[in-house]
Amino acid sequence: MPFMKGKAPIRRTIQYLESSRLVLRDRVKIMMINYNVHGDHHEGARDFVFWHLPQLQYKNPQVQVTTLKNITPTPFMRIFFENGEDVLVDVDSKSRTEIFDHIKKVFCKSDTKLAEEKREAQILDNPGNFGWGCDRQCICEVPGQVPCPGVIPLPKFMRGKYKYGQVDE
């Protein structure tokens, strides 16, 4: 398999990409990461980009992510919001887990919010759903369906007791 070559090919599997907990809030539009490829105090930023950036991009397709290498003497992240504001995050001499925890705590949706959104996504308004808590109480409310037998009696050929000869006429 050609995609299983290179450094840490696990990063390119769907299971790994979906396992991320970094789902950014809807207000976040651009995330810019500045770091150098050499230097000890840039190691956490490099590891974060290596391990967590593919997951972050997979879970947040609406967010533009930019990495700038070898431009700045100190590593930092800059997050831009939809209203034009921006926030600088200092990642100098921090490990990738510290960066991950900070991003999760400050810029990501909470676990309860994610669970609520997942539940709402499952309850999508399907026109085939009817009953309590749906748009339609009965299937007879859909145009083109047979009306309710309580309102208009069904023809005898549609009733089982007449169809299978259990009732003599």
Order of alpha helices (4+ residues) and beta strands (2+ residues): alpha-beta-alpha-alpha-beta-beta-beta-alpha-alpha-alpha
